[in-house]
Amino acid sequence: MKRVLITGANSYIGVSFEKYAKEHYPEKLSIDTINMIDGSWREKDFFGYDVVYHVAGIAHADVGNVDEAAKKKYYAINTDLAIETARKAKMDGVKQFVFMSSAIIYGDSAPYGKSKKITKDTKPKPANFYGDSKWQADKKVRALASDGLDGKREFIVTVLRPPMIYGKGSKGNYPTLAKVAKVLPIFPDVQNERSMLYIGNLCEFLSQVMIRSEGGVFWPQNSTYSNTSHMVRYIGRLHGHRVVLSKFMGICVGIGCHVPGKIGGVVNKAFGNLTYDKSMSNYDFMYQKYSLKESLVETEG
């Protein structure tokens, strides 16, 4: 059995993974969690744990309204804390360190009407301090990986760069979209594509890389891309609410995306494009247990 220490208490991903592992892999994964808010975690001995799974961090910010002090806090938590935790894990004899990076390291999504497909050859290019704080940690924790004298990896570093994560109880853009789907009678009919990752698929992925001691960089995503309009219509249907998709409103979206300032920003955020090439998310194990529609049923149920 692998002993796993989650560094970061009460996070959506950490809590979801602990629950999932206990339900699906009780004989293979044993989970403990430690709070990282104060400095007391530094006194805990990580010896005896096979895996440290680092989830502590600050999520999305309104990057246009953040002062320098707040930016420094992002780097202190998203970058410095992650590196310090990885170093401690290595010094204490932990075999694997799992780090949650993000698709945000590749910059913003493409605006409506333009495509952005990330491949394994795409170079990270953060668009703001939040993305850069994740990218700096991504690079530096990977640099700590080392091989043993027998050729086997002595300290395995596993970095995940997931797209938008959603599921029951999640925060961020998905709940906003779901609220819209429950009340609006009409919604723009647009053709966009997004890579997304359902929390159940993420938890299965995490279980597999820990059980199998897989190291390197990974880009887990759902098996199919998402379309904003189709998602809204289907979520509405799950709640007994009919949403009509309008081509005319789709034309309005095409106009609105060019409006300077907040309006254009909101339109492009909702209807922009950002996908991972599907081939980069296929591995030697199966983790995409839930289809997009199945994940929406689970999320809205």
C-alpha positions in Angstrom: 0.0 0.0 0.0 1.2 3.5 -0.9 1.1 6.1 1.9 0.2 9.5 0.5 0.5 12.8 2.3 -1.6 15.7 0.8 0.0 19.0 1.6 -2.8 21.5 1.7 -6.0 21.0 3.7 -9.6 21.7 2.6 -8.8 22.2 -1.1 -11.4 21.1 -3.6 -9.0 18.8 -5.4 -7.4 17.4 -2.3 -10.7 16.6 -0.5 -12.1 15.1 -3.7 -9.0 12.9 -4.2 -9.0 11.6 -0.6 -12.7 10.6 -0.9 -12.1 9.0 -4.3 -9.1 7.0 -3.2 -10.8 5.7 0.0 -13.8 4.6 -2.1 -12.0 3.1 -5.1 -8.5 2.1 -3.9 -8.7 1.4 -0.1 -6.2 -1.4 -0.4 -3.6 0.5 -2.5 -3.7 4.1 -1.2 -3.7 5.4 2.3 -4.2 9.2 2.6 -3.2 11.7 5.2 -3.5 15.5 4.9 -1.5 18.3 6.5 -2.4 22.0 6.8 0.1 24.4 5.2 -1.3 27.7 6.5 1.1 28.1 9.3 4.7 26.9 9.5 4.1 23.9 11.8 4.2 21.6 8.7 7.9 22.1 8.6 8.2 20.2 11.9 6.5 17.1 10.5 8.6 14.2 9.4 7.6 13.1 5.9 9.6 9.9 6.4 7.4 6.8 5.8 5.3 8.4 3.1 5.7 7.1 -0.4 4.0 10.1 -2.1 3.6 13.8 -1.3 0.8 15.3 -3.2 1.1 19.1 -3.2 -2.2 21.0 -3.7 -1.6 24.1 -1.6 -1.8 27.3 -3.6 -3.7 30.4 -4.6 -6.1 30.0 -7.5 -7.2 32.5 -10.2 -7.2 36.2 -9.5 -8.5 39.3 -11.2 -5.1 40.0 -12.6 -6.0 43.5 -13.6 -6.7 44.6 -10.0 -3.9 43.2 -7.9 -1.3 45.3 -6.1 2.4 44.3 -5.8 2.0 43.0 -2.3 -0.7 40.5 -3.5 1.5 39.5 -6.5 4.4 38.7 -4.1 2.0 36.5 -2.1 1.2 34.5 -5.2 4.9 33.8 -5.7 5.4 33.0 -2.0 2.7 30.4 -2.0 2.4 29.1 -5.6 6.2 29.0 -6.2 8.3 29.2 -3.0 6.1 27.0 -0.9 5.8 24.3 -3.6 9.6 24.2 -4.0 10.2 24.1 -0.3 7.8 21.2 0.1 9.3 19.3 -2.7 12.8 19.7 -1.2 11.6 18.6 2.2 9.9 15.5 0.7 13.2 14.6 -1.1 15.3 15.1 2.1 12.9 13.0 4.2 13.1 10.1 1.8 9.8 10.4 0.0 9.9 8.5 -3.3 7.4 10.6 -5.3 6.3 14.2 -5.4 3.1 15.1 -7.3 2.6 18.8 -8.2 -0.5 20.5 -9.7 0.7 22.9 -12.3 -1.9 24.3 -14.8 -2.7 25.0 -18.4 -2.4 28.7 -17.4 1.3 28.4 -17.9 0.6 28.4 -21.7 -1.1 31.8 -21.5 -4.6 32.9 -22.0 -7.1 31.1 -24.3 -7.4 32.3 -27.9 -10.2 34.9 -28.4 -13.5 33.8 -30.0 -13.0 32.8 -33.6 -9.4 31.9 -33.3 -8.0 28.5 -32.3 -5.3 27.6 -29.8 -4.1 24.0 -29.7 -1.3 23.1 -27.3 1.0 20.2 -28.2 4.0 18.6 -26.4 6.2 21.0 -28.3 4.3 24.2 -27.2 6.6 26.3 -25.0 5.0 27.7 -21.9 4.4 31.5 -22.1 2.5 32.8 -19.0 0.4 35.9 -19.7 0.4 37.2 -16.1 1.9 36.8 -12.7 -0.5 34.0 -11.7 0.6 31.8 -14.6 4.2 32.7 -14.1 4.0 31.7 -10.4 2.8 28.3 -11.4 5.4 28.0 -14.2 8.3 28.9 -11.9 7.3 26.1 -9.5 6.7 23.7 -12.4 10.3 24.1 -13.6 11.9 24.1 -10.3 10.2 21.1 -8.7 11.0 19.0 -11.9 14.7 20.0 -11.5 14.7 18.1 -8.1 14.0 14.7 -9.8 17.0 12.4 -9.4 18.0 8.9 -10.4 19.3 6.2 -8.0 22.6 4.4 -8.3 20.8 1.4 -9.8 19.3 3.4 -12.6 15.9 3.6 -11.0 14.4 7.0 -10.1 15.3 7.9 -6.6 13.0 10.9 -6.4 10.1 10.9 -8.9 8.6 14.2 -9.7 5.1 14.1 -11.3 3.8 17.3 -12.8 0.2 17.7 -14.0 -0.8 20.5 -16.3 -4.6 20.1 -16.3 -7.1 22.4 -18.1 -10.1 23.7 -16.3 -11.2 21.3 -13.6 -14.9 21.0 -12.7 -17.3 18.8 -10.7 -19.8 18.9 -8.0 -18.9 21.7 -5.6 -16.2 23.2 -7.7 -15.5 26.9 -8.0 -14.5 29.1 -10.8 -16.1 29.5 -14.2 -18.2 26.3 -14.3 -20.7 27.2 -11.5 -21.3 30.5 -13.3 -22.0 28.7 -16.5 -24.4 26.3 -14.7 -26.3 29.2 -13.2 -26.8 30.7 -16.6 -28.0 27.3 -18.0 -30.7 27.1 -15.4 -32.3 30.5 -16.0 -31.7 31.8 -19.6 -34.2 30.8 -22.2 -31.9 31.6 -25.1 -28.1 31.4 -25.5 -25.6 32.2 -28.3 -24.9 29.3 -30.7 -21.1 29.4 -31.0 -18.6 26.9 -32.3 -15.7 26.8 -29.8 -13.6 24.1 -28.3 -12.2 23.7 -24.8 -10.2 21.1 -23.0 -11.7 20.4 -19.6 -11.1 17.8 -16.9 -13.8 16.3 -14.7 -12.8 15.8 -11.1 -13.6 12.1 -11.3 -11.3 11.6 -14.2 -8.6 13.6 -12.4 -8.9 11.5 -9.3 -8.5 8.3 -11.3 -5.5 9.8 -13.1 -3.9 10.7 -9.7 -4.6 7.2 -8.4 -2.9 5.6 -11.4 0.3 7.7 -11.4 0.7 7.1 -7.7 0.1 3.4 -7.7 2.3 3.0 -10.8 5.0 5.6 -9.6 4.8 7.4 -12.9 7.0 10.5 -13.3 7.3 13.3 -15.8 4.9 15.9 -17.2 1.3 15.0 -17.9 -1.6 16.7 -19.6 -4.8 14.9 -18.4 -8.1 15.9 -20.0 -11.5 14.6 -20.8 -11.8 12.3 -23.8 -13.7 14.9 -25.8 -13.5 18.7 -26.1 -16.3 20.9 -24.6 -18.4 23.4 -26.4 -19.8 26.3 -24.3 -23.2 26.4 -26.1 -23.8 22.7 -26.0 -22.8 22.5 -22.4 -25.3 25.2 -21.4 -28.1 23.5 -23.3 -27.4 20.1 -21.8 -27.0 21.5 -18.2 -30.3 23.3 -18.7 -31.9 20.0 -19.9 -30.7 18.2 -16.8 -32.7 20.7 -14.7 -35.8 20.5 -16.8 -35.1 23.9 -18.4 -35.1 24.3 -22.1 -32.4 26.5 -23.6 -32.7 27.6 -27.2 -29.4 28.2 -29.1 -29.5 31.3 -31.3 -27.4 31.8 -34.4 -28.2 35.5 -34.3 -26.8 35.8 -30.7 -23.8 33.9 -32.0 -23.3 36.7 -34.5 -23.5 39.2 -31.6 -20.8 37.2 -29.8 -18.6 37.7 -32.9 -19.1 41.4 -32.6 -18.8 41.6 -28.8 -15.5 39.9 -28.7 -13.9 42.9 -30.5 -15.3 45.4 -28.0 -12.4 46.9 -25.9 -12.4 46.5 -22.2 -14.4 44.3 -19.9 -17.1 43.3 -22.4 -14.7 41.9 -24.9 -12.8 40.2 -22.1 -15.9 38.5 -20.8 -17.0 37.4 -24.2 -13.6 35.9 -25.1 -13.3 34.2 -21.8 -16.7 32.5 -22.2 -16.4 31.6 -25.9 -12.7 31.5 -26.6 -10.7 28.4 -27.6 -8.0 26.4 -25.8 -7.4 22.7 -26.3 -4.7 20.2 -25.7 -3.9 17.9 -28.6 -5.7 14.6 -27.7 -2.6 12.5 -28.4 -0.7 14.1 -25.5 -3.3 13.0 -23.0 -3.2 9.2 -23.9 -1.1 7.1 -21.5 -0.5 3.4 -20.7 -3.5 3.4 -18.3 -7.1 4.4 -18.6 -8.4 7.3 -16.5 -11.1 8.9 -18.7 -13.8 6.9 -16.9 -16.5 9.6 -17.4 -17.7 11.0 -20.7 -18.6 14.7 -20.9 -22.3 14.0 -20.5 -21.8 11.6 -17.7 -19.6 14.1 -15.9 -22.3 16.8 -16.2 -24.9 14.4 -14.9 -22.7 13.6 -11.9 -21.9 17.3 -11.3 -25.5 18.5 -11.5 -27.1 15.5 -9.8 
